[in-house]
Amino acid sequence: MPPRQHFQSRFWIGLTPLFLVSFHCVVCVELRPPDADYRGFPELLFANQLLSNPPSMPTDRKKSPLLLLLLDSFRWDLLDHFAKRTNRTLRGFDRLITGGGYMKQIRPVFPAECHPNIMSLLTGLYPAEHGMLFTKMYDERRNRSVGFMEQDVHGPTPDVKSKLAKHGRMHVYHLPFCDSLASEWTSCEPHEQSQLTPAKLEETLGRALERLRSGQSDVTVVYYDKLDYVGHEHGPLSDQLLLSHLPALDHVIDRLVDQLTEEAEIRPYLVVTADHGMTEVLGSTESLDRLFSGHQVKKVINRGSTVSIWPRPEEHEKILLRLSSPRIKRFSMYVNESIPAEWHSGGTLFPPILLVAKPGFVFNSEFWPLDLSHTNLSSLKGAHGYDTTHPDMHVPLFLFGPRIKPSSLYRGVSVDQLYSHQLIAALSTLRPALQSSEASSNSVPLHLVDSGASIFQNGLFIATLATIICLLCLVVLLFSITFLCRSALHFCSPLLDVEEKLIQPEGNLA
C-alpha cells in the first residue's frame, strides 16, 4: 500500500472512535427518553416544562393583554407573491416582520377549514378532542345537522368552555360560531351577515383595543373573512386579492401598529395569523352524480374539496366498491378505520365515507351542490379543506409586542395550530393546556418562547452539558478532517442551526 493511502487509512481508523463517541452524544441528546412528551432536542422538553410547570411561570404578574387577529384564508406566501408582482413590500406587514417575530409557515389541522382550526387555535386541542371535526356536521342517529358545543351530541369530549376560560376574560368579534362560545368568561359580538370591509375591520380593532385598555378583557379576538370571499370568487392569487384587497388590509395593519407603538397605558401583544390558506382551482371537477345516486345515500355534504357521505346500509358496500376503483385519480377515500393518525380526527360524527379531492380539484353535483356556509357561489376559483401537507393550505404567524425580538424569523420544522396556541398562552402568561396529542405533532423547539428561566432548572443541566461535549467533539472532528483530508469534505453537511428565540426574557425589557 502506498504511504499516502496507508496514512489516510490509519487516519480514518483513528478517527472512528471519536466519531462514534460524537455520534453517541448526538443520539443520546436528540432521542427522547421513553417517558418524554416530545421528540427532538432536549431544549424542546426543557421549554415544554417551562411552559407547563407552574413554578417556572410567574403567577403574581399581571397578565399581558393580547389582541388576536384572525385573517380567514391568509395564505403563508401572499406577501411573497405581492412582492414578485409589484417589486415592493407592504408597509404594515413589513413593520410586523421587522419589529416583531415572524413564523413563515404553520400547518392547519385537518380539514383545512375555518371552524376546526379556530377551535384548535383557541383551545390547544385537536378536532377529535374539541369535537368540531368539520365546519358542517351531521348526526346520523338523530338524523339532523348538529352545531358546535352540543355536548349531548359530542359525548365525552372535553369541556371546551373550560379551556377557553384559561385565557381569562375573552371577547370575540364576528366569529361564525360566536354564540356557542358565550360563557361567564367569554363574550362575543355575532358574525355579520354582510362581508366585513377594511373600514369595518379598523373600527372593530379600535373597539378591541379599548376593551383591553379599560381592563374589560384580557384577550380580544377579531375575525376577518373578506380574504376568504375574494379568494373563493376570484382566486387566492388574483389581481382582486393581491393588488386591491391586500393593500387595503395592509393599511389597516399599518394603522394598528401605529396604535400599538403609541400605546402608553398598556403594552398589549398582537398576534396575526389565519385558520387556513387557499389554493387555485384548476378548472377540472369531479362529478358526484356519476359515482352514486340519490337513492343510495341518506346524507351528503359537499364542501368542494371534501365530501361527507352517509350511505344507506344496504348500499354501503356497493358505494365503497365503486369509490375504490383504481381508475379514480382525482380524490382519495377514507373510512373511520383508515383515518390517517396525523389528522387527529374520528369518532361518531365522522362520516362513514369521506372523499378528499386532490389539491386544485373540486367536487360538483346537481343533486348535492356546494355548501360553503357563507357564500352562494356555484363555482370556485379558490378552495381549501385539502390535505394539510399541501403548502397552499399553510398560514403565517406574526408576533408584535414588548417581549418580541425584532426581526426574528422562524423557518424551521413545520408546526401546526396547536403550537400557535402555545405561543398565545405564553404571551398571555397563561399555562397552556398541553395534551398528549400535542406531543406527537409539535416536535419543534419551543424555546422560541423564553420565560426567563435558568438553563439549570428542571434537571436538564446534564443534558445541556452533554450537548456542549457533543459539539466540542464535532468541532475537533471537523477540524481534523478539514486539515488532513480536505478532499473528503464533499459528503459532510453542517447540522441545522436552532432558530433564535422570538420572545425575550422580561429582564431584558427597557
Order of alpha helices (4+ residues) and beta strands (2+ residues): alpha-alpha-beta-alpha-alpha-beta-alpha-alpha-beta-beta-alpha-alpha-beta-beta-alpha-beta-alpha-alpha-beta-beta-beta-beta-beta-alpha-beta-beta-beta-beta-beta-beta-beta-alpha-alpha-alpha
